[in-house]
């Protein structure tokens, strides 16, 4: 490998390290600020955004299974039960040809 390759590798390593350090610094500043309440809801917001973006453009069958899974999540507050019921509903509706 040439010196240019090593320079790129070194630059990428420094960049990756800087991103991680800046995340730690920003996280600490947010925790110490008046906006710390946002961090409490962040994991749930990330899950909701991922699920919502994955449902866009999906057929009705997927939306029905997701709605049933949401109902189970609200009733039980149990992740494994929610996933199992959601997948089961999707499989059953697919098998029935809905």
SESEFI-798410 format. One line per field, with one value per residue: x, y, z of N, C-alpha, C, O in turn; residue number from 0; chain; residue in one letter. Coordinates in pm, 1 decimal. Atoms other than C-alpha are relative to their C-alpha. Layout:
nX = [X  ...]
nY = [Y  ...]
nZ = [Z  ...]
caX = [X  ...]
caY = [Y  ...]
caZ = [Z  ...]
cX = [X  ...]
cY = [Y  ...]
cZ = [Z  ...]
oX = [X  ...]
oY = [Y  ...]
oZ = [Z  ...]
resi = [NUM  ...]
chain = [A  ...]
resn = [a  ...]
***
This chain:
nX = [84.9  -77.0  16.9  133.6  93.8  -15.5  52.2  146.9  34.8  -21.2  101.0  127.7  -6.8  13.7  138.2  87.4  -23.5  56.4  145.5  37.6  -28.5  96.7  126.7  -8.4  1.8  134.6  90.1  -20.0  54.4  146.6  42.4  -14.2  79.2  142.8  59.6  -31.9  121.1  8.9  -72.4  83.7  92.5  -70.0  6.8  133.0  16.3  -77.8  74.1  117.6  -41.2  -43.1  117.6  80.4  -64.5  4.1  137.2  36.3  3.1  28.2  140.0  94.2  -29.7  -105.6  58.3  88.9  -86.6  -62.2  103.1  22.7  -118.8  8.6  98.4  -60.8  -102.4  67.6  64.2  -89.5  -129.9  -94.7  -59.1  2.8  139.7  34.5  -61.1  58.1  135.4  -8.6  -45.8  104.3  110.8  -46.5  -7.3  136.2  67.5  -65.0  42.0  140.9  5.6  60.7]
nY = [-117.9  -123.8  -95.3  -59.7  93.5  -10.2  -130.2  10.9  83.6  -81.0  -105.5  62.2  39.1  -122.9  -44.9  87.9  -31.9  -133.1  11.8  62.2  -94.1  -110.5  53.1  4.0  -137.3  -53.9  69.8  -51.4  -136.7  9.0  50.8  -106.6  -116.3  8.0  86.4  138.0  81.3  58.1  126.7  103.8  49.9  24.5  138.2  25.2  -78.9  64.0  118.9  -44.3  -50.8  112.9  77.8  -81.9  -8.7  130.6  28.1  -82.3  72.8  142.1  33.6  -4.5  113.0  -41.5  -100.0  69.8  69.2  -102.1  -53.1  101.9  -0.6  -119.7  28.5  91.8  -75.3  -87.1  82.4  85.1  -62.6  110.8  -5.4  131.1  27.3  -88.8  51.6  130.7  -18.9  -70.3  93.3  101.9  -60.2  -16.2  134.1  53.0  -73.9  38.0  136.7  -8.6  -69.7  -133.3]
nZ = [0.0  10.6  -108.6  10.3  -62.1  -145.4  -40.1  -1.4  -115.1  -119.8  -3.1  -36.5  -141.0  -78.6  16.2  -77.6  -140.7  -26.6  -4.7  -127.5  -109.0  5.0  -50.2  -146.3  -50.6  21.7  -91.8  -135.0  -5.9  1.3  -132.0  -98.6  39.0  -29.6  100.9  -35.8  7.0  134.3  -0.6  -59.6  100.4  125.5  52.2  55.4  121.9  106.1  42.2  74.1  131.4  82.4  39.3  90.5  131.0  66.2  43.2  115.5  125.7  -19.7  26.1  -112.4  -88.0  -92.1  -90.1  -93.9  -95.9  -84.9  -90.6  -103.2  -86.2  -83.4  -104.2  -97.2  -73.4  -96.3  -103.1  -79.4  -24.1  6.5  133.3  65.1  35.8  111.1  122.0  32.8  50.7  127.4  102.4  16.0  74.7  138.7  61.5  15.7  106.4  125.6  29.6  41.2  127.4  -16.2]
caX = [0.0  111.5  145.1  -182.8  -365.3  -222.0  -313.3  -673.7  -687.2  -542.7  -781.1  -1079.9  -964.6  -928.5  -1270.5  -1438.5  -1278.1  -1382.9  -1743.3  -1756.4  -1594.9  -1824.0  -2124.5  -2007.4  -1948.8  -2285.1  -2463.4  -2310.4  -2404.5  -2762.4  -2787.7  -2674.7  -2910.0  -3279.6  -3342.8  -3247.7  -3609.7  -3572.6  -3325.6  -3585.8  -3818.3  -3551.1  -3543.6  -3919.1  -3910.8  -3640.2  -3843.1  -4156.2  -3968.4  -3811.4  -4143.0  -4326.9  -4070.7  -4074.9  -4455.6  -4462.3  -4563.7  -4650.0  -4971.2  -5280.5  -5183.4  -4871.7  -5066.7  -5323.6  -5050.9  -4879.9  -5207.4  -5267.6  -4908.7  -4959.1  -5271.0  -5083.8  -4799.3  -5041.9  -5225.0  -4929.9  -4623.3  -4428.7  -4187.4  -4173.2  -4553.0  -4588.9  -4345.6  -4492.7  -4850.0  -4755.6  -4567.0  -4843.1  -5113.3  -4907.3  -4844.6  -5210.1  -5339.8  -5083.5  -5181.4  -5550.6  -5470.8  -5593.8]
caY = [0.0  348.1  638.9  780.6  466.5  489.4  858.0  781.0  502.3  733.7  1015.1  781.6  650.6  1004.4  1094.5  790.8  869.5  1236.6  1139.4  918.4  1176.0  1453.2  1227.8  1174.5  1547.0  1641.1  1374.3  1501.4  1862.4  1760.6  1562.3  1869.4  2106.5  2180.3  1957.0  1637.7  1517.0  1448.0  1167.0  981.1  944.5  898.2  513.2  495.0  770.9  589.8  267.4  451.5  627.3  301.0  115.6  402.6  439.5  64.7  62.7  327.8  169.9  -167.9  -354.3  -357.0  -697.0  -549.8  -256.5  -493.2  -704.4  -387.8  -256.6  -586.7  -581.4  -225.5  -334.4  -621.2  -386.4  -147.5  -425.4  -635.9  -408.5  -722.6  -711.9  -1085.7  -1122.8  -824.9  -968.0  -1318.4  -1201.1  -958.9  -1225.8  -1481.3  -1246.9  -1165.5  -1535.4  -1630.7  -1354.7  -1443.4  -1810.4  -1718.9  -1508.1  -1177.0]
caZ = [0.0  -70.8  164.4  33.0  140.7  491.1  505.0  416.6  676.7  939.8  848.2  868.9  1206.8  1342.5  1199.1  1357.3  1692.9  1668.0  1595.4  1903.9  2129.9  2004.4  2072.6  2429.1  2480.5  2328.3  2532.9  2854.2  2773.2  2693.6  3019.5  3211.5  3028.4  3064.0  2759.8  2945.0  2941.1  2566.9  2638.7  2847.1  2547.7  2281.4  2263.5  2211.7  1953.5  1758.5  1754.0  1640.9  1361.4  1240.2  1240.0  1073.6  798.1  733.9  699.3  429.0  100.2  252.2  166.3  388.3  529.2  687.9  833.3  987.5  1148.6  1275.5  1421.4  1602.1  1730.8  1853.3  2040.2  2203.4  2296.5  2462.6  2647.5  2761.3  2748.9  2656.1  2361.2  2291.2  2300.4  2067.3  1814.5  1833.8  1784.8  1506.8  1312.9  1376.8  1250.4  941.8  873.9  929.3  704.7  438.0  459.1  428.7  123.6  262.3]
cX = [88.9  -24.6  -136.7  -105.0  6.5  -54.1  -152.1  -45.6  14.8  -104.4  -136.1  -3.2  -16.6  -143.3  -97.4  14.4  -63.2  -151.7  -44.2  21.8  -100.1  -138.1  -2.0  -8.7  -139.6  -100.3  12.2  -59.4  -152.7  -50.2  4.2  -87.4  -146.5  -73.7  24.0  -121.6  -15.2  66.7  -82.9  -90.9  68.4  -6.5  -135.4  -23.5  76.6  -73.2  -121.1  39.1  45.5  -118.8  -83.0  62.4  0.1  -140.3  -41.8  8.3  -28.1  -148.5  -83.7  26.9  103.9  -53.2  -92.5  82.6  67.4  -100.1  -30.1  118.4  0.7  -99.3  54.9  105.2  -64.3  -59.7  99.0  129.6  111.3  52.3  -12.6  -142.1  -43.1  55.8  -65.3  -139.6  2.8  41.5  -106.6  -117.7  39.5  2.2  -140.0  -73.2  61.0  -46.1  -145.1  -17.9  -65.5  83.2]
cY = [123.4  87.9  66.2  -90.2  10.2  133.7  -2.8  -82.9  78.6  109.4  -55.5  -42.9  121.5  51.8  -83.1  28.7  134.3  -4.3  -57.6  94.7  114.7  -46.1  -7.1  139.6  59.7  -65.3  50.6  140.8  -1.6  -49.5  108.9  121.1  -17.9  -87.9  -148.4  -91.5  -66.9  -137.1  -113.1  -64.4  -41.7  -144.7  -33.4  74.8  -60.9  -123.0  39.5  49.3  -113.0  -82.0  77.5  6.5  -134.1  -35.2  78.8  -84.2  -148.1  -28.4  0.0  -111.2  37.2  100.6  -65.6  -70.7  99.7  58.6  -99.3  -3.3  121.9  -20.2  -92.0  72.5  89.7  -81.2  -70.4  67.0  -105.0  -11.9  -133.1  -35.1  84.4  -52.8  -131.4  15.5  70.6  -91.8  -106.4  53.2  17.2  -133.9  -56.8  71.1  -31.8  -138.0  -2.2  73.9  136.1  104.6]
cZ = [0.0  121.4  -1.8  63.8  152.2  51.7  7.1  119.1  129.8  14.3  38.5  146.6  90.3  -7.7  81.8  149.5  36.9  7.5  134.0  117.9  -1.1  45.6  151.4  60.4  -13.8  94.8  142.5  14.0  -0.8  134.9  106.6  -30.2  39.5  -100.2  29.6  -9.7  -137.0  -2.6  59.2  -103.6  -130.1  -48.9  -61.9  -129.4  -117.1  -52.1  -82.9  -138.8  -91.8  -49.0  -100.9  -138.9  -71.9  -47.9  -123.3  -126.9  12.9  -27.6  128.5  101.1  105.9  101.3  102.7  107.1  94.3  98.5  111.9  96.4  91.2  113.4  107.4  83.0  104.6  114.4  92.0  40.9  3.1  -142.8  -73.2  -42.5  -118.7  -131.0  -42.4  -59.4  -135.4  -113.7  -26.1  -80.5  -146.4  -72.2  -25.5  -113.9  -136.9  -44.4  -48.6  -131.9  7.1  -67.0]
oX = [200.3  -108.6  -189.7  -198.5  -96.4  -108.8  -211.7  -141.1  -72.6  -154.6  -208.7  -106.5  -89.4  -198.6  -187.1  -85.0  -124.2  -211.5  -140.6  -62.1  -148.0  -212.3  -102.9  -77.8  -190.4  -187.0  -88.4  -122.1  -216.3  -150.2  -77.1  -92.5  -184.7  -193.5  6.0  -105.1  -82.5  19.3  -62.2  -116.5  2.1  -31.6  -141.8  -84.9  30.3  -79.2  -146.9  -28.6  18.2  -123.7  -127.9  -7.2  0.4  -154.9  -139.7  110.7  -22.6  -231.5  -30.9  10.7  88.5  -19.0  -95.2  52.5  81.5  -64.9  -46.5  99.8  39.4  -72.8  32.6  116.1  -13.2  -52.0  79.2  187.7  204.0  -25.3  -49.0  -163.2  -114.2  -15.4  -93.6  -171.6  -71.2  -18.6  -129.3  -169.7  -38.9  -43.7  -165.8  -138.4  -10.5  -72.2  -180.4  -125.6  -118.8  48.2]
oY = [124.8  58.5  102.6  -42.4  15.7  140.1  52.1  -45.6  73.0  133.1  6.0  -31.3  115.6  97.1  -28.2  34.0  147.7  65.3  -9.4  104.0  156.2  31.8  25.3  159.9  122.2  2.2  66.6  172.1  78.5  1.4  109.5  214.7  -119.0  -111.5  -232.1  -211.9  -169.4  -227.1  -229.1  -184.6  -92.3  -164.6  -95.3  21.8  -56.5  -144.7  -21.1  18.2  -108.6  -121.2  21.2  -8.3  -137.7  -118.8  43.3  -146.9  -220.1  62.1  6.4  -91.1  2.1  94.3  -24.7  -60.5  72.3  86.0  -60.0  -13.0  112.2  18.3  -69.6  49.4  101.9  -40.7  -74.7  30.4  -97.0  -36.7  -136.0  -84.6  35.8  -58.3  -151.4  -47.7  32.3  -88.2  -144.9  -16.1  -13.2  -144.3  -112.9  6.8  -38.7  -160.4  -79.3  69.4  184.6  222.6]
oZ = [52.4  206.5  103.2  128.0  219.6  161.7  99.8  187.4  216.3  124.2  116.6  212.6  189.4  92.5  145.7  222.0  143.0  89.5  193.5  207.5  104.4  105.4  214.2  160.3  79.4  150.4  211.6  115.2  67.7  185.6  199.0  49.6  98.4  -84.7  -58.9  -29.3  -148.2  -72.0  23.6  -96.9  -220.6  -167.8  -168.2  -222.0  -231.1  -173.2  -186.9  -236.8  -211.8  -165.6  -200.7  -239.4  -195.0  -137.1  -188.9  -154.1  -86.8  -19.6  239.5  221.5  222.9  219.4  218.7  226.1  213.5  213.3  227.4  217.7  207.7  227.3  226.4  203.4  216.0  230.4  213.4  143.1  83.6  -235.1  -190.7  -153.2  -206.7  -231.3  -160.6  -160.0  -225.9  -221.1  -140.8  -167.9  -236.3  -185.9  -131.9  -196.2  -236.9  -162.6  -137.8  -191.3  -92.7  -64.1]
resi = [0  1  2  3  4  5  6  7  8  9  10  11  12  13  14  15  16  17  18  19  20  21  22  23  24  25  26  27  28  29  30  31  32  33  34  35  36  37  38  39  40  41  42  43  44  45  46  47  48  49  50  51  52  53  54  55  56  57  58  59  60  61  62  63  64  65  66  67  68  69  70  71  72  73  74  75  76  77  78  79  80  81  82  83  84  85  86  87  88  89  90  91  92  93  94  95  96  97]
chain = [A  A  A  A  A  A  A  A  A  A  A  A  A  A  A  A  A  A  A  A  A  A  A  A  A  A  A  A  A  A  A  A  A  A  A  A  A  A  A  A  A  A  A  A  A  A  A  A  A  A  A  A  A  A  A  A  A  A  A  A  A  A  A  A  A  A  A  A  A  A  A  A  A  A  A  A  A  A  A  A  A  A  A  A  A  A  A  A  A  A  A  A  A  A  A  A  A  A]
resn = [x  x  x  x  x  x  x  x  x  x  x  x  x  x  x  x  x  x  x  x  x  x  x  x  x  x  x  x  x  x  x  x  x  x  x  x  x  x  x  x  x  x  x  x  x  x  x  x  x  x  x  x  x  x  x  x  x  x  x  x  x  x  x  x  x  x  x  x  x  x  x  x  x  x  x  x  x  x  x  x  x  x  x  x  x  x  x  x  x  x  x  x  x  x  x  x  x  x]
***
